[in-house]
Amino acid sequence: MLLIVIYALLSWFPGAYDSAIGRFLAKIVEPYQSLFNFASFGMLSFAPVVALLVLYFIQMGIMYVGQMLVGF
């Protein structure tokens, strides 16, 4: 989740996507985030927000199942 936030913040800095960190994060984040490219309005993309929400709900679901299995 943190990598998606950092990758989204790179858009605020000119040329940040062309840096070594930007290219590294693109290899990790872009395949997942590209699943949510439908969430854009003109030049404004909400793909990082949708990607984070999906990860959050997956995380909460896994925690719920884990609690059900352990019995707490």
mmJSON file of the N, C-alpha and C atoms, coordinates in Angstrom:
{"data_MODEL":{"atom_site":{
"group_PDB":["ATOM","ATOM","ATOM","ATOM","ATOM","ATOM","ATOM","ATOM","ATOM","ATOM","ATOM","ATOM","ATOM","ATOM","ATOM","ATOM","ATOM","ATOM","ATOM","ATOM","ATOM","ATOM","ATOM","ATOM","ATOM","ATOM","ATOM","ATOM","ATOM","ATOM","ATOM","ATOM","ATOM","ATOM","ATOM","ATOM","ATOM","ATOM","ATOM","ATOM","ATOM","ATOM","ATOM","ATOM","ATOM","ATOM","ATOM","ATOM","ATOM","ATOM","ATOM","ATOM","ATOM","ATOM","ATOM","ATOM","ATOM","ATOM","ATOM","ATOM","ATOM","ATOM","ATOM","ATOM","ATOM","ATOM","ATOM","ATOM","ATOM","ATOM","ATOM","ATOM","ATOM","ATOM","ATOM","ATOM","ATOM","ATOM","ATOM","ATOM","ATOM","ATOM","ATOM","ATOM","ATOM","ATOM","ATOM","ATOM","ATOM","ATOM","ATOM","ATOM","ATOM","ATOM","ATOM","ATOM","ATOM","ATOM","ATOM","ATOM","ATOM","ATOM","ATOM","ATOM","ATOM","ATOM","ATOM","ATOM","ATOM","ATOM","ATOM","ATOM","ATOM","ATOM","ATOM","ATOM","ATOM","ATOM","ATOM","ATOM","ATOM","ATOM","ATOM","ATOM","ATOM","ATOM","ATOM","ATOM","ATOM","ATOM","ATOM","ATOM","ATOM","ATOM","ATOM","ATOM","ATOM","ATOM","ATOM","ATOM","ATOM","ATOM","ATOM","ATOM","ATOM","ATOM","ATOM","ATOM","ATOM","ATOM","ATOM","ATOM","ATOM","ATOM","ATOM","ATOM","ATOM","ATOM","ATOM","ATOM","ATOM","ATOM","ATOM","ATOM","ATOM","ATOM","ATOM","ATOM","ATOM","ATOM","ATOM","ATOM","ATOM","ATOM","ATOM","ATOM","ATOM","ATOM","ATOM","ATOM","ATOM","ATOM","ATOM","ATOM","ATOM","ATOM","ATOM","ATOM","ATOM","ATOM","ATOM","ATOM","ATOM","ATOM","ATOM","ATOM","ATOM","ATOM","ATOM","ATOM","ATOM","ATOM","ATOM","ATOM","ATOM","ATOM","ATOM","ATOM","ATOM","ATOM","ATOM","ATOM","ATOM","ATOM","ATOM","ATOM"],
"id":[1,2,3,4,5,6,7,8,9,10,11,12,13,14,15,16,17,18,19,20,21,22,23,24,25,26,27,28,29,30,31,32,33,34,35,36,37,38,39,40,41,42,43,44,45,46,47,48,49,50,51,52,53,54,55,56,57,58,59,60,61,62,63,64,65,66,67,68,69,70,71,72,73,74,75,76,77,78,79,80,81,82,83,84,85,86,87,88,89,90,91,92,93,94,95,96,97,98,99,100,101,102,103,104,105,106,107,108,109,110,111,112,113,114,115,116,117,118,119,120,121,122,123,124,125,126,127,128,129,130,131,132,133,134,135,136,137,138,139,140,141,142,143,144,145,146,147,148,149,150,151,152,153,154,155,156,157,158,159,160,161,162,163,164,165,166,167,168,169,170,171,172,173,174,175,176,177,178,179,180,181,182,183,184,185,186,187,188,189,190,191,192,193,194,195,196,197,198,199,200,201,202,203,204,205,206,207,208,209,210,211,212,213,214,215,216],
"type_symbol":["N","C","C","N","C","C","N","C","C","N","C","C","N","C","C","N","C","C","N","C","C","N","C","C","N","C","C","N","C","C","N","C","C","N","C","C","N","C","C","N","C","C","N","C","C","N","C","C","N","C","C","N","C","C","N","C","C","N","C","C","N","C","C","N","C","C","N","C","C","N","C","C","N","C","C","N","C","C","N","C","C","N","C","C","N","C","C","N","C","C","N","C","C","N","C","C","N","C","C","N","C","C","N","C","C","N","C","C","N","C","C","N","C","C","N","C","C","N","C","C","N","C","C","N","C","C","N","C","C","N","C","C","N","C","C","N","C","C","N","C","C","N","C","C","N","C","C","N","C","C","N","C","C","N","C","C","N","C","C","N","C","C","N","C","C","N","C","C","N","C","C","N","C","C","N","C","C","N","C","C","N","C","C","N","C","C","N","C","C","N","C","C","N","C","C","N","C","C","N","C","C","N","C","C","N","C","C","N","C","C","N","C","C","N","C","C"],
"label_atom_id":["N","CA","C","N","CA","C","N","CA","C","N","CA","C","N","CA","C","N","CA","C","N","CA","C","N","CA","C","N","CA","C","N","CA","C","N","CA","C","N","CA","C","N","CA","C","N","CA","C","N","CA","C","N","CA","C","N","CA","C","N","CA","C","N","CA","C","N","CA","C","N","CA","C","N","CA","C","N","CA","C","N","CA","C","N","CA","C","N","CA","C","N","CA","C","N","CA","C","N","CA","C","N","CA","C","N","CA","C","N","CA","C","N","CA","C","N","CA","C","N","CA","C","N","CA","C","N","CA","C","N","CA","C","N","CA","C","N","CA","C","N","CA","C","N","CA","C","N","CA","C","N","CA","C","N","CA","C","N","CA","C","N","CA","C","N","CA","C","N","CA","C","N","CA","C","N","CA","C","N","CA","C","N","CA","C","N","CA","C","N","CA","C","N","CA","C","N","CA","C","N","CA","C","N","CA","C","N","CA","C","N","CA","C","N","CA","C","N","CA","C","N","CA","C","N","CA","C","N","CA","C","N","CA","C","N","CA","C","N","CA","C","N","CA","C","N","CA","C","N","CA","C"],
"label_alt_id":[null,null,null,null,null,null,null,null,null,null,null,null,null,null,null,null,null,null,null,null,null,null,null,null,null,null,null,null,null,null,null,null,null,null,null,null,null,null,null,null,null,null,null,null,null,null,null,null,null,null,null,null,null,null,null,null,null,null,null,null,null,null,null,null,null,null,null,null,null,null,null,null,null,null,null,null,null,null,null,null,null,null,null,null,null,null,null,null,null,null,null,null,null,null,null,null,null,null,null,null,null,null,null,null,null,null,null,null,null,null,null,null,null,null,null,null,null,null,null,null,null,null,null,null,null,null,null,null,null,null,null,null,null,null,null,null,null,null,null,null,null,null,null,null,null,null,null,null,null,null,null,null,null,null,null,null,null,null,null,null,null,null,null,null,null,null,null,null,null,null,null,null,null,null,null,null,null,null,null,null,null,null,null,null,null,null,null,null,null,null,null,null,null,null,null,null,null,null,null,null,null,null,null,null,null,null,null,null,null,null,null,null,null,null,null,null],
"label_comp_id":["MET","MET","MET","LEU","LEU","LEU","LEU","LEU","LEU","ILE","ILE","ILE","VAL","VAL","VAL","ILE","ILE","ILE","TYR","TYR","TYR","ALA","ALA","ALA","LEU","LEU","LEU","LEU","LEU","LEU","SER","SER","SER","TRP","TRP","TRP","PHE","PHE","PHE","PRO","PRO","PRO","GLY","GLY","GLY","ALA","ALA","ALA","TYR","TYR","TYR","ASP","ASP","ASP","SER","SER","SER","ALA","ALA","ALA","ILE","ILE","ILE","GLY","GLY","GLY","ARG","ARG","ARG","PHE","PHE","PHE","LEU","LEU","LEU","ALA","ALA","ALA","LYS","LYS","LYS","ILE","ILE","ILE","VAL","VAL","VAL","GLU","GLU","GLU","PRO","PRO","PRO","TYR","TYR","TYR","GLN","GLN","GLN","SER","SER","SER","LEU","LEU","LEU","PHE","PHE","PHE","ASN","ASN","ASN","PHE","PHE","PHE","ALA","ALA","ALA","SER","SER","SER","PHE","PHE","PHE","GLY","GLY","GLY","MET","MET","MET","LEU","LEU","LEU","SER","SER","SER","PHE","PHE","PHE","ALA","ALA","ALA","PRO","PRO","PRO","VAL","VAL","VAL","VAL","VAL","VAL","ALA","ALA","ALA","LEU","LEU","LEU","LEU","LEU","LEU","VAL","VAL","VAL","LEU","LEU","LEU","TYR","TYR","TYR","PHE","PHE","PHE","ILE","ILE","ILE","GLN","GLN","GLN","MET","MET","MET","GLY","GLY","GLY","ILE","ILE","ILE","MET","MET","MET","TYR","TYR","TYR","VAL","VAL","VAL","GLY","GLY","GLY","GLN","GLN","GLN","MET","MET","MET","LEU","LEU","LEU","VAL","VAL","VAL","GLY","GLY","GLY","PHE","PHE","PHE"],
"label_asym_id":["A","A","A","A","A","A","A","A","A","A","A","A","A","A","A","A","A","A","A","A","A","A","A","A","A","A","A","A","A","A","A","A","A","A","A","A","A","A","A","A","A","A","A","A","A","A","A","A","A","A","A","A","A","A","A","A","A","A","A","A","A","A","A","A","A","A","A","A","A","A","A","A","A","A","A","A","A","A","A","A","A","A","A","A","A","A","A","A","A","A","A","A","A","A","A","A","A","A","A","A","A","A","A","A","A","A","A","A","A","A","A","A","A","A","A","A","A","A","A","A","A","A","A","A","A","A","A","A","A","A","A","A","A","A","A","A","A","A","A","A","A","A","A","A","A","A","A","A","A","A","A","A","A","A","A","A","A","A","A","A","A","A","A","A","A","A","A","A","A","A","A","A","A","A","A","A","A","A","A","A","A","A","A","A","A","A","A","A","A","A","A","A","A","A","A","A","A","A","A","A","A","A","A","A","A","A","A","A","A","A","A","A","A","A","A","A"],
"label_entity_id":["1","1","1","1","1","1","1","1","1","1","1","1","1","1","1","1","1","1","1","1","1","1","1","1","1","1","1","1","1","1","1","1","1","1","1","1","1","1","1","1","1","1","1","1","1","1","1","1","1","1","1","1","1","1","1","1","1","1","1","1","1","1","1","1","1","1","1","1","1","1","1","1","1","1","1","1","1","1","1","1","1","1","1","1","1","1","1","1","1","1","1","1","1","1","1","1","1","1","1","1","1","1","1","1","1","1","1","1","1","1","1","1","1","1","1","1","1","1","1","1","1","1","1","1","1","1","1","1","1","1","1","1","1","1","1","1","1","1","1","1","1","1","1","1","1","1","1","1","1","1","1","1","1","1","1","1","1","1","1","1","1","1","1","1","1","1","1","1","1","1","1","1","1","1","1","1","1","1","1","1","1","1","1","1","1","1","1","1","1","1","1","1","1","1","1","1","1","1","1","1","1","1","1","1","1","1","1","1","1","1","1","1","1","1","1","1"],
"label_seq_id":[1,1,1,2,2,2,3,3,3,4,4,4,5,5,5,6,6,6,7,7,7,8,8,8,9,9,9,10,10,10,11,11,11,12,12,12,13,13,13,14,14,14,15,15,15,16,16,16,17,17,17,18,18,18,19,19,19,20,20,20,21,21,21,22,22,22,23,23,23,24,24,24,25,25,25,26,26,26,27,27,27,28,28,28,29,29,29,30,30,30,31,31,31,32,32,32,33,33,33,34,34,34,35,35,35,36,36,36,37,37,37,38,38,38,39,39,39,40,40,40,41,41,41,42,42,42,43,43,43,44,44,44,45,45,45,46,46,46,47,47,47,48,48,48,49,49,49,50,50,50,51,51,51,52,52,52,53,53,53,54,54,54,55,55,55,56,56,56,57,57,57,58,58,58,59,59,59,60,60,60,61,61,61,62,62,62,63,63,63,64,64,64,65,65,65,66,66,66,67,67,67,68,68,68,69,69,69,70,70,70,71,71,71,72,72,72],
"pdbx_PDB_ins_code":[null,null,null,null,null,null,null,null,null,null,null,null,null,null,null,null,null,null,null,null,null,null,null,null,null,null,null,null,null,null,null,null,null,null,null,null,null,null,null,null,null,null,null,null,null,null,null,null,null,null,null,null,null,null,null,null,null,null,null,null,null,null,null,null,null,null,null,null,null,null,null,null,null,null,null,null,null,null,null,null,null,null,null,null,null,null,null,null,null,null,null,null,null,null,null,null,null,null,null,null,null,null,null,null,null,null,null,null,null,null,null,null,null,null,null,null,null,null,null,null,null,null,null,null,null,null,null,null,null,null,null,null,null,null,null,null,null,null,null,null,null,null,null,null,null,null,null,null,null,null,null,null,null,null,null,null,null,null,null,null,null,null,null,null,null,null,null,null,null,null,null,null,null,null,null,null,null,null,null,null,null,null,null,null,null,null,null,null,null,null,null,null,null,null,null,null,null,null,null,null,null,null,null,null,null,null,null,null,null,null,null,null,null,null,null,null],
"Cartn_x":[0.828,0.0,0.877,1.949,2.85,3.502,3.832,4.461,3.517,2.226,1.25,1.176,1.191,1.143,2.393,3.555,4.801,4.794,4.332,4.279,3.335,2.211,1.272,1.876,2.623,3.243,4.359,4.942,5.985,5.457,4.148,3.581,3.694,3.943,4.078,5.433,6.401,7.763,8.116,8.507,8.842,10.023,9.872,10.948,11.158,10.297,10.489,10.239,9.351,9.09,10.284,11.154,12.328,13.53,13.409,14.514,14.565,15.616,15.767,14.641,14.297,13.211,11.883,11.654,10.418,10.263,11.342,11.28,11.069,11.715,11.555,10.107,9.557,8.177,7.195,7.49,6.608,6.519,7.638,7.626,6.775,6.711,5.957,4.489,4.249,2.912,2.055,2.621,1.834,1.021,1.56,0.719,-0.568,-0.488,-1.681,-2.57,-1.972,-2.738,-3.416,-2.856,-3.452,-4.811,-5.088,-6.4,-7.506,-7.144,-8.122,-8.055,-7.542,-7.443,-8.796,-9.854,-11.189,-11.649,-11.01,-11.426,-10.709,-10.99,-10.381,-11.417,-11.258,-12.138,-11.26,-11.169,-10.298,-8.842,-8.159,-6.742,-6.535,-7.598,-7.513,-7.811,-6.853,-7.009,-7.186,-8.191,-8.441,-7.991,-7.201,-6.734,-5.953,-5.062,-4.371,-5.324,-6.345,-7.299,-8.095,-8.567,-9.328,-8.434,-7.192,-6.264,-6.024,-5.873,-5.681,-6.925,-8.11,-9.341,-9.498,-9.18,-9.278,-8.299,-7.07,-6.099,-6.556,-7.144,-7.634,-8.721,-9.689,-10.771,-10.262,-9.288,-8.677,-7.995,-7.265,-6.579,-7.589,-8.667,-9.677,-10.35,-10.575,-11.169,-10.26,-8.975,-8.025,-7.954,-7.971,-7.952,-9.215,-10.353,-11.608,-11.583,-11.125,-11.043,-10.063,-8.934,-7.964,-8.545,-9.34,-9.966,-11.016,-11.713,-12.707,-12.038,-10.873,-10.177,-9.565,-9.049,-8.408,-9.484,-10.595,-11.69,-11.714,-11.038,-11.068,-12.185],
"Cartn_y":[-1.186,0.0,1.257,1.193,2.333,2.612,1.559,1.74,2.428,2.129,2.788,4.275,4.608,6.015,6.746,6.147,6.779,6.96,5.935,6.019,7.139,7.294,8.363,9.733,9.846,11.12,11.511,10.546,10.858,11.733,11.691,12.501,13.998,14.372,15.78,16.35,15.482,15.928,15.645,16.668,16.473,15.512,14.543,13.602,12.53,12.465,11.477,10.058,9.891,8.553,8.021,8.906,8.492,8.202,8.418,8.119,6.615,6.172,4.747,4.274,5.099,4.728,4.686,5.645,5.677,4.47,4.08,2.892,1.622,1.538,0.375,0.272,1.385,1.378,1.088,1.564,1.308,-0.186,-0.884,-2.337,-3.071,-2.539,-3.197,-2.762,-1.47,-0.916,-0.952,-0.644,-0.502,-1.747,-2.966,-4.116,-4.214,-3.943,-3.986,-2.769,-1.604,-0.376,-0.274,-0.895,-0.83,-1.528,-2.399,-3.041,-2.032,-0.889,0.095,1.389,1.332,2.525,3.023,2.242,2.693,3.855,4.038,5.063,6.383,6.97,8.254,9.167,10.439,11.448,12.493,12.424,13.341,13.067,14.09,13.951,13.474,13.358,12.989,11.502,10.767,9.325,8.977,8.18,7.69,6.242,5.732,4.358,4.063,4.939,4.631,4.53,5.372,5.336,4.033,3.647,2.406,1.208,1.229,0.14,0.019,1.146,1.118,0.606,1.018,0.531,-0.977,-1.486,-2.927,-3.669,-3.187,-3.823,-3.772,-2.652,-2.523,-3.549,-3.694,-4.648,-6.088,-6.377,-7.708,-7.973,-6.973,-7.104,-7.337,-6.585,-6.758,-8.126,-8.591,-9.919,-11.021,-10.906,-11.91,-11.887,-10.695,-10.602,-11.206,-11.001,-11.561,-13.081,-13.622,-15.079,-15.644,-14.955,-15.397,-15.408,-14.395,-14.36,-15.446,-15.753,-16.838,-18.189,-18.395,-19.664,-19.842,-18.743,-18.802,-18.812,-18.159,-18.153,-16.96,-15.876,-14.688,-13.787],
"Cartn_z":[0.0,0.0,0.0,0.75,0.822,-0.536,-1.274,-2.58,-3.562,-3.477,-4.347,-4.018,-2.736,-2.327,-2.813,-2.627,-3.076,-4.582,-5.301,-6.765,-7.211,-6.523,-6.869,-6.568,-5.482,-5.125,-6.085,-6.783,-7.759,-8.894,-9.113,-10.191,-9.898,-8.67,-8.312,-8.688,-8.967,-9.247,-10.705,-11.454,-12.873,-13.029,-13.879,-14.172,-13.122,-12.117,-11.048,-11.546,-12.513,-13.052,-13.838,-14.308,-15.077,-14.195,-12.884,-11.975,-11.709,-11.062,-10.752,-9.833,-8.861,-7.943,-8.69,-9.572,-10.345,-11.241,-11.898,-12.763,-11.938,-10.775,-9.897,-9.412,-8.956,-8.48,-9.605,-10.798,-11.939,-12.232,-12.114,-12.356,-11.329,-10.121,-9.061,-9.053,-9.175,-8.965,-10.227,-11.386,-12.616,-13.001,-12.907,-13.292,-12.47,-11.184,-10.331,-10.566,-10.598,-10.734,-12.101,-13.112,-14.453,-14.505,-13.543,-13.481,-13.191,-12.625,-12.193,-13.006,-14.216,-15.065,-15.543,-15.317,-15.696,-14.808,-13.659,-12.695,-12.965,-14.117,-14.429,-15.076,-14.801,-15.364,-16.026,-17.325,-18.057,-17.719,-17.243,-16.899,-15.461,-14.698,-13.291,-13.131,-12.582,-12.419,-10.947,-10.683,-9.337,-9.172,-10.111,-10.06,-8.778,-8.293,-7.038,-5.847,-5.826,-4.722,-4.744,-5.916,-6.044,-5.71,-6.177,-5.884,-4.384,-3.698,-2.246,-1.528,-1.982,-1.361,-1.518,-2.696,-2.925,-2.029,-1.933,-1.04,0.41,0.819,2.188,2.475,1.558,1.771,1.755,0.931,0.929,2.267,2.756,4.038,5.17,5.19,6.23,6.122,4.907,4.72,5.225,4.95,5.428,6.947,7.533,8.995,9.596,8.968,9.456,9.4,8.287,8.158,9.176,9.386,10.38,11.779,12.108,13.414,13.555,12.486,12.523,12.75,12.119,12.26,13.648,14.21,15.515,16.613,16.383,17.339,18.277,17.909,18.767,18.402],
"occupancy":[1.0,1.0,1.0,1.0,1.0,1.0,1.0,1.0,1.0,1.0,1.0,1.0,1.0,1.0,1.0,1.0,1.0,1.0,1.0,1.0,1.0,1.0,1.0,1.0,1.0,1.0,1.0,1.0,1.0,1.0,1.0,1.0,1.0,1.0,1.0,1.0,1.0,1.0,1.0,1.0,1.0,1.0,1.0,1.0,1.0,1.0,1.0,1.0,1.0,1.0,1.0,1.0,1.0,1.0,1.0,1.0,1.0,1.0,1.0,1.0,1.0,1.0,1.0,1.0,1.0,1.0,1.0,1.0,1.0,1.0,1.0,1.0,1.0,1.0,1.0,1.0,1.0,1.0,1.0,1.0,1.0,1.0,1.0,1.0,1.0,1.0,1.0,1.0,1.0,1.0,1.0,1.0,1.0,1.0,1.0,1.0,1.0,1.0,1.0,1.0,1.0,1.0,1.0,1.0,1.0,1.0,1.0,1.0,1.0,1.0,1.0,1.0,1.0,1.0,1.0,1.0,1.0,1.0,1.0,1.0,1.0,1.0,1.0,1.0,1.0,1.0,1.0,1.0,1.0,1.0,1.0,1.0,1.0,1.0,1.0,1.0,1.0,1.0,1.0,1.0,1.0,1.0,1.0,1.0,1.0,1.0,1.0,1.0,1.0,1.0,1.0,1.0,1.0,1.0,1.0,1.0,1.0,1.0,1.0,1.0,1.0,1.0,1.0,1.0,1.0,1.0,1.0,1.0,1.0,1.0,1.0,1.0,1.0,1.0,1.0,1.0,1.0,1.0,1.0,1.0,1.0,1.0,1.0,1.0,1.0,1.0,1.0,1.0,1.0,1.0,1.0,1.0,1.0,1.0,1.0,1.0,1.0,1.0,1.0,1.0,1.0,1.0,1.0,1.0,1.0,1.0,1.0,1.0,1.0,1.0,1.0,1.0,1.0,1.0,1.0,1.0],
"B_iso_or_equiv":[0.0,0.0,0.0,0.0,0.0,0.0,0.0,0.0,0.0,0.0,0.0,0.0,0.0,0.0,0.0,0.0,0.0,0.0,0.0,0.0,0.0,0.0,0.0,0.0,0.0,0.0,0.0,0.0,0.0,0.0,0.0,0.0,0.0,0.0,0.0,0.0,0.0,0.0,0.0,0.0,0.0,0.0,0.0,0.0,0.0,0.0,0.0,0.0,0.0,0.0,0.0,0.0,0.0,0.0,0.0,0.0,0.0,0.0,0.0,0.0,0.0,0.0,0.0,0.0,0.0,0.0,0.0,0.0,0.0,0.0,0.0,0.0,0.0,0.0,0.0,0.0,0.0,0.0,0.0,0.0,0.0,0.0,0.0,0.0,0.0,0.0,0.0,0.0,0.0,0.0,0.0,0.0,0.0,0.0,0.0,0.0,0.0,0.0,0.0,0.0,0.0,0.0,0.0,0.0,0.0,0.0,0.0,0.0,0.0,0.0,0.0,0.0,0.0,0.0,0.0,0.0,0.0,0.0,0.0,0.0,0.0,0.0,0.0,0.0,0.0,0.0,0.0,0.0,0.0,0.0,0.0,0.0,0.0,0.0,0.0,0.0,0.0,0.0,0.0,0.0,0.0,0.0,0.0,0.0,0.0,0.0,0.0,0.0,0.0,0.0,0.0,0.0,0.0,0.0,0.0,0.0,0.0,0.0,0.0,0.0,0.0,0.0,0.0,0.0,0.0,0.0,0.0,0.0,0.0,0.0,0.0,0.0,0.0,0.0,0.0,0.0,0.0,0.0,0.0,0.0,0.0,0.0,0.0,0.0,0.0,0.0,0.0,0.0,0.0,0.0,0.0,0.0,0.0,0.0,0.0,0.0,0.0,0.0,0.0,0.0,0.0,0.0,0.0,0.0,0.0,0.0,0.0,0.0,0.0,0.0,0.0,0.0,0.0,0.0,0.0,0.0],
"pdbx_formal_charge":[null,null,null,null,null,null,null,null,null,null,null,null,null,null,null,null,null,null,null,null,null,null,null,null,null,null,null,null,null,null,null,null,null,null,null,null,null,null,null,null,null,null,null,null,null,null,null,null,null,null,null,null,null,null,null,null,null,null,null,null,null,null,null,null,null,null,null,null,null,null,null,null,null,null,null,null,null,null,null,null,null,null,null,null,null,null,null,null,null,null,null,null,null,null,null,null,null,null,null,null,null,null,null,null,null,null,null,null,null,null,null,null,null,null,null,null,null,null,null,null,null,null,null,null,null,null,null,null,null,null,null,null,null,null,null,null,null,null,null,null,null,null,null,null,null,null,null,null,null,null,null,null,null,null,null,null,null,null,null,null,null,null,null,null,null,null,null,null,null,null,null,null,null,null,null,null,null,null,null,null,null,null,null,null,null,null,null,null,null,null,null,null,null,null,null,null,null,null,null,null,null,null,null,null,null,null,null,null,null,null,null,null,null,null,null,null],
"auth_seq_id":[1,1,1,2,2,2,3,3,3,4,4,4,5,5,5,6,6,6,7,7,7,8,8,8,9,9,9,10,10,10,11,11,11,12,12,12,13,13,13,14,14,14,15,15,15,16,16,16,17,17,17,18,18,18,19,19,19,20,20,20,21,21,21,22,22,22,23,23,23,24,24,24,25,25,25,26,26,26,27,27,27,28,28,28,29,29,29,30,30,30,31,31,31,32,32,32,33,33,33,34,34,34,35,35,35,36,36,36,37,37,37,38,38,38,39,39,39,40,40,40,41,41,41,42,42,42,43,43,43,44,44,44,45,45,45,46,46,46,47,47,47,48,48,48,49,49,49,50,50,50,51,51,51,52,52,52,53,53,53,54,54,54,55,55,55,56,56,56,57,57,57,58,58,58,59,59,59,60,60,60,61,61,61,62,62,62,63,63,63,64,64,64,65,65,65,66,66,66,67,67,67,68,68,68,69,69,69,70,70,70,71,71,71,72,72,72],
"auth_comp_id":["MET","MET","MET","LEU","LEU","LEU","LEU","LEU","LEU","ILE","ILE","ILE","VAL","VAL","VAL","ILE","ILE","ILE","TYR","TYR","TYR","ALA","ALA","ALA","LEU","LEU","LEU","LEU","LEU","LEU","SER","SER","SER","TRP","TRP","TRP","PHE","PHE","PHE","PRO","PRO","PRO","GLY","GLY","GLY","ALA","ALA","ALA","TYR","TYR","TYR","ASP","ASP","ASP","SER","SER","SER","ALA","ALA","ALA","ILE","ILE","ILE","GLY","GLY","GLY","ARG","ARG","ARG","PHE","PHE","PHE","LEU","LEU","LEU","ALA","ALA","ALA","LYS","LYS","LYS","ILE","ILE","ILE","VAL","VAL","VAL","GLU","GLU","GLU","PRO","PRO","PRO","TYR","TYR","TYR","GLN","GLN","GLN","SER","SER","SER","LEU","LEU","LEU","PHE","PHE","PHE","ASN","ASN","ASN","PHE","PHE","PHE","ALA","ALA","ALA","SER","SER","SER","PHE","PHE","PHE","GLY","GLY","GLY","MET","MET","MET","LEU","LEU","LEU","SER","SER","SER","PHE","PHE","PHE","ALA","ALA","ALA","PRO","PRO","PRO","VAL","VAL","VAL","VAL","VAL","VAL","ALA","ALA","ALA","LEU","LEU","LEU","LEU","LEU","LEU","VAL","VAL","VAL","LEU","LEU","LEU","TYR","TYR","TYR","PHE","PHE","PHE","ILE","ILE","ILE","GLN","GLN","GLN","MET","MET","MET","GLY","GLY","GLY","ILE","ILE","ILE","MET","MET","MET","TYR","TYR","TYR","VAL","VAL","VAL","GLY","GLY","GLY","GLN","GLN","GLN","MET","MET","MET","LEU","LEU","LEU","VAL","VAL","VAL","GLY","GLY","GLY","PHE","PHE","PHE"],
"auth_asym_id":["A","A","A","A","A","A","A","A","A","A","A","A","A","A","A","A","A","A","A","A","A","A","A","A","A","A","A","A","A","A","A","A","A","A","A","A","A","A","A","A","A","A","A","A","A","A","A","A","A","A","A","A","A","A","A","A","A","A","A","A","A","A","A","A","A","A","A","A","A","A","A","A","A","A","A","A","A","A","A","A","A","A","A","A","A","A","A","A","A","A","A","A","A","A","A","A","A","A","A","A","A","A","A","A","A","A","A","A","A","A","A","A","A","A","A","A","A","A","A","A","A","A","A","A","A","A","A","A","A","A","A","A","A","A","A","A","A","A","A","A","A","A","A","A","A","A","A","A","A","A","A","A","A","A","A","A","A","A","A","A","A","A","A","A","A","A","A","A","A","A","A","A","A","A","A","A","A","A","A","A","A","A","A","A","A","A","A","A","A","A","A","A","A","A","A","A","A","A","A","A","A","A","A","A","A","A","A","A","A","A","A","A","A","A","A","A"],
"auth_atom_id":["N","CA","C","N","CA","C","N","CA","C","N","CA","C","N","CA","C","N","CA","C","N","CA","C","N","CA","C","N","CA","C","N","CA","C","N","CA","C","N","CA","C","N","CA","C","N","CA","C","N","CA","C","N","CA","C","N","CA","C","N","CA","C","N","CA","C","N","CA","C","N","CA","C","N","CA","C","N","CA","C","N","CA","C","N","CA","C","N","CA","C","N","CA","C","N","CA","C","N","CA","C","N","CA","C","N","CA","C","N","CA","C","N","CA","C","N","CA","C","N","CA","C","N","CA","C","N","CA","C","N","CA","C","N","CA","C","N","CA","C","N","CA","C","N","CA","C","N","CA","C","N","CA","C","N","CA","C","N","CA","C","N","CA","C","N","CA","C","N","CA","C","N","CA","C","N","CA","C","N","CA","C","N","CA","C","N","CA","C","N","CA","C","N","CA","C","N","CA","C","N","CA","C","N","CA","C","N","CA","C","N","CA","C","N","CA","C","N","CA","C","N","CA","C","N","CA","C","N","CA","C","N","CA","C","N","CA","C","N","CA","C","N","CA","C","N","CA","C","N","CA","C"],
"pdbx_PDB_model_num":[1,1,1,1,1,1,1,1,1,1,1,1,1,1,1,1,1,1,1,1,1,1,1,1,1,1,1,1,1,1,1,1,1,1,1,1,1,1,1,1,1,1,1,1,1,1,1,1,1,1,1,1,1,1,1,1,1,1,1,1,1,1,1,1,1,1,1,1,1,1,1,1,1,1,1,1,1,1,1,1,1,1,1,1,1,1,1,1,1,1,1,1,1,1,1,1,1,1,1,1,1,1,1,1,1,1,1,1,1,1,1,1,1,1,1,1,1,1,1,1,1,1,1,1,1,1,1,1,1,1,1,1,1,1,1,1,1,1,1,1,1,1,1,1,1,1,1,1,1,1,1,1,1,1,1,1,1,1,1,1,1,1,1,1,1,1,1,1,1,1,1,1,1,1,1,1,1,1,1,1,1,1,1,1,1,1,1,1,1,1,1,1,1,1,1,1,1,1,1,1,1,1,1,1,1,1,1,1,1,1,1,1,1,1,1,1]
}}}
